[in-house]
Amino acid sequence: MRIYADRLAQQQPANFSCFLIAGDEPLIKLESIDYIRQQLKQQGLAEERLSFSYDGDFQWPTIFDAMGELSLFSQYRLIELQLDRSPDKAIQNQLQELLSLLNPETRLLISLPKLTKANEKQSWYQQIEQQGLVVTIYPPEGAQLQAWIRQRLQQQGLSNNQELVALLLHYYEGNLLALNQAINSIVLRWGNKLPSLKEIESGLSHANHFSSFQLVDAILAADFARSLLIIKQLRLEGEEPTLINWGLDKEFKLLQALQAQPSNHHASLFKQYAVWSKRQGLLSGAAKRYSAQQINQARLQVAEIDKAIKQFAGNHAWHQLERLIFILAKPQ
């Protein structure tokens, strides 16, 4: 069987002899693996757990021995193998042999970063899909991500009003680990009696010092001094310019959409892009302040920064970001 991660809770892992967890999203991947572990443990099918990582010290005979030998201390065991790459021909052959050693007392769980179309045609994969469970992981986006945030808030007993969802979406989109941590932080600090949205934002900002999203907002507000302060701090803390650049391009696209529509249509655009009320004034002001030509030039600048990032020219990317600040938030 093959499913997406959000359907895993509907399955009974005890019914499968092997598992393949494939995807790059770390939080959902960890939670999926942990769910399988816990379910097998509750059923008495993982009295012992052995974990192996395919790294420089990994030896195939070690995991083959673990699959074949009987444990002196437990009858049922879970053996995990974490791969850091898509299996090449040599790894495929080893996986095929490993799967041939499956027995009623042993469950095998394999995880890897990505599942390719080529993988799906290979014998080792087809055997797992026929005998076991394949869990494919994709990071939630758009409406799915909003639903994911609402579900997490509800699980913690918190109000999942649209304003709070939009606030979390703004600061943590693209980083589920940080998003989940922020929700846990809200619970620890305020419980289920939440203060105003402004106080929540202030608390999250303080906990995270400066974020790339705060830099984007400072630039859109044409706050020159604050923009330079934040970008200097982010660079000192070792922040990667990738997320800053992605956030800028996302906001510039929205500014172009706002400029292309009459103001009475802006509310529907804000709803479509999940913009929470506090930021709506910021974006409306930016859409009025900048001409269409300025925003188009800014997007071209973002493309240049993206090129520098992909060419691993980090210093050049930071210099180009600072240049963009001087263009869009220059002092009067």
N, C-alpha and C positions, 0 to 999 in steps of 0.2 A: 504494500500500500504506500502511496505517496500523498502527503498532505502539506498544507501550509501550517506554520507554527501556531497560528491562532485557532487551529482545530485540534491541537494536541490534547487539550483537556478532555476532549470527547472520546479519546482512545484509552484502551487498557493495555499498557506496555507489557503486562504479563503474558499477553497473547502472542508476543513476537520474540524470536530468538536473536535477532540482530537489529541494529539501528544505525541510520546514517543521518547526521545533522549537518546540513550544508548551508553556509551563509556567512556574511561579513559583519552583521550587526551584533556587537558583543553582548549587549544586555539580553536581548531575546534569545540569543544562542545559549548563554549561561543558564537562563531560566528554563529553557527547553530541556537541556541536559539534566539540570537539577530535578525537574519534574519527573523525568524517567527514572532517575536514581531513587527518588523518594517513593515512587509507586512500586518499584521492584522491591525495595527494602520492606515496605509495608506488607507485601505479599510473601516475604521470606525468600525472595529469589535473588537477593544481593547481600548475603550475609558477609561476603568479603568483596572488597572493591580494589582492583589493581589498575593503576593509571600509567600510561606510557605516552611520551611525546616524541614525535619524529624530529630529532635534532642531531647535533654532531655526535652525541654520545649514544644514540639509539642503536640497538643491535636486534635484528629480527629474531635470532634464536631465542632471545629472552622472552618475547611475547609468545612464540610458538610453544616454548616450554610451559608457560603459564596456561595456555589453552589446553595443553595435553595432560598435564599432571593433575592428580587429585589433591585437594587441600586436606591437611590433617585437622584443621580447625573448623571447617565449614563445608557444607554440601553444595551450596549454590554460590556462584560468584559472578560479578560483573567486571568485565575487562574493557577498558577504555583505551582507544588509540587516537591521539590528536595529531592530525596531519597539518603541516603549514603550507601546503601547496596542492595543486591539482595532480593526481597520481600520474607519473610517467609510466612507461612500459614496465620498468623494473618493479616499481611499487605495485602496479596492477597485478603482476604475477604473484607477488608476495601476498596481496590481499586475497587473491583467488585461493591460494593454498591455506591461508588463515581461515577463510570461511568454510573450507572443507573439514576443519577440525571442530566445528560447532557440535555441541552435545546438549542433552537435556539439562545438565547441571550448570551450563555456562551461557551467559548472555554477552554479546559483543556490541560495543558502541563505538562507532567511528565518526569523527568530526573533521571537517575540512572547510576552507574558506569559501569555496565557490564550486558549484556543480555546472559543468559545461555540457553542451549538446553531445560532444564527443564522449564524455563520461557515460552518458545514458545508453550508449551503444556497446559499452564494454561489459564483459562477462561478469566481473566482480560486482558491478552496479546492478545488473539485471538479477543476479542471485539475491542481493539484499532486497530489492523491490519485490521479488517473488516470495521470499521467506520472512522478510522483516518489515520495518517501517522506515520510510524516508521522510524526513522533515525538512522542508525547504524554507529558508528564512530570508525575508526581504524587509528592509526598514519601512515602516508605515509612512505614507506621505499624504498631504492634502487632507481630505475628509477622514481618511483612515487614521491619520495621526491625531486629529482632533478627537475622534472617537476613543483612541487609545488613552489620551490624556483624561478624558471624562471618566473612563473606566477606572483608571488609577486613582483619581480623586475620590470616586465613589467607594472604592475598596478601602480607602483610608477614612471614610466617613466624612469627607469634605464636600462642601457645595461645589458643584461643577458648572457654575454659571459661566456664560460665554465670555465675560470680561476676564475672569481668572484664566480660562483656557487660552484666550488670546495673549494674555501677558506671558504665560509660560511658553507658548508657541513662539512668541517674538524672541525671547532670550535664549531658548534652548533647542529650536528646530535644528535637526541634523545631528543631535547629540543626546540619544536616549538615556545614556548613563547619567549625564549631568541633569537631564530633565527629571529622571526618577529620584536623583539625590535631592533636587530642589523640592519636590513634593514631600519627601521624607523630612526635609529641613523645616518645611511649613508645619508639618504635624508635630514635630518635636518642640517647636517654638511656641505655637499658638493652639495646638490641639484642634478641636473642631469648631472653636469660637474664633473665626477669622476677623482680623481688623480690616481697616479700609484697604483698598487696592494699592493706594499710594504707600501705605506702611509696609505692605507685603513686598512691593517693588524695592523699597528702601532696604528692607532686611535682606533680600536676595542679593542686591547690589553690594551691600556691605560684606556679605559672606564671600562673594566672588571677586571682591575688589573691583577692577575694571574688566569689562567684557568687550568683545568685538562689536556687540550690538549697541552698547553705549557709545562707542566711537561713531558708528553709523548714524545714530540719532543726533550726536553733537554736530556732525558734518551737515546733516539735513537742516539743523536749526541755525546753521551758519555761525556756530559758537567757536570762533577761531582759537581762543586761549584753551578752552576745554578740550577741543579736538587734538591740539598739539600735546597737551598734558597726557591724555589717554593713550595716544599712539606711542609716546615715549615710554610710558609705563608698560604697555603691552610688549613692546620690543625688548625691554629690559627683562621681562619675565619669561622670554622665550616663546611668546605666542607666534603661531604660524600665520602669515598674511593671507592664507587661502580662505579662511572663514570670513575675514573682513571683506575681501574682494567679492566673495559670493554674496554676502549680505548687501553690499553696495549695488551690485548688478540687479539683485532682486527688487530693491527699493526703486532704482531708476526705471525699471520696467513698469512698476506700479505708477510712478510719476507720469510716465508717457501715457499710460491708460487713463489717468485722471485728466490730463490735458486734452485727450482726444474725446472726452465726454463732457456734456454740459454739467454744471454743478449739481443739478437736481438728480443726476444719476450716480453721484459719488457714493451715496449711502449703500447702494447695491454692490458697488465695487469694493467698498470696505468690508462688507459682509462676505463677498466672494473670496477676498484675500485674508480674511480673519484678522482684520486690524482692530485692536481694542480702542475704546473711545479716546483715551488719553493721547494716542498717537495720531488719531485722525486729524486733529488740528495741526500737528507738526507736518504731516504729509500734505495737507491742503495748502499750508503756508509755503512749503517748498515748491509745490506745483505752480503757485502764483509767482514766486520769487524768481525762478529760473525760466529762461526761454526754452522752447523746444530744441533750439540749436545747442544751447548749453548742456542740456541733458544728453543729447546725442553725442556731443564731444566727450562728456563724462563717461559714457558707455564705451567709447573708443579707447579712452584712457584705461578703463577697467580691462578691456581686452589686451592691452599692452602689458598690464600688470600680470594678467593670467599667463601670458607668454613667458614673462620673466620667471614666474613661479615654476612653470613646467620645464624651464631650462635650468632650474636650480640656481638661479641668480637672485638669491634672497635679498642681498643688500640693494640691488637695483629695484626689486619689487617694493621694498620699504621706502626708498627715495621717491618712487612714482606715486605711492600712496600719500606721502607728505606733499608732493606737488599738487595732487588732487585736492587736498585740504586748502592749500593756498588759492586754488582756483574757485572752489565752491564756498569756502568759509573765510575768505580773506578779510583782514581787518579793514574797517572803514577809514 
